Amino acid sequence: MTDQSHTCPMTASNVIETYFLEHRGKLLDIAAFLDRVDRASGAPDAKGDFLIKALHEGLRLVASDEPGRARRLLESLSDPTNEPIPAAHTKSASGAYDEKS
């Protein structure tokens, strides 16, 4: 693995000042989405949905102090299998891997 320290031409303070508000808004979007799920009919069943579980796991990874959060997040959402499936179950990707399918 390569050392990724000091690969950004900006200082940490510059990055924070430039991008904080944008990412603050993204966090609020996630919180609002989870609140909408909680208020929706069938909310108790949604807690077991693989997409909601994947989002909660992703939030845990993002909150980590360890470097490489983006890579670990992408890997947690990706299909870890090596063998191709015979046919797709849906017409589009779901955005997270469902171990049951």
Buried (B, 14 or more C-beta within 10 A) or exposed (E): EEEEEEEEEEEEEEEEEEEEEEEEEEEEEBEEEBEEBEEEEEEEEBEEBBBBBBBEBBBEBEEEEEEEBEEBBEEBBEEEEEEEEEEEEEEEEEEBBEEEE
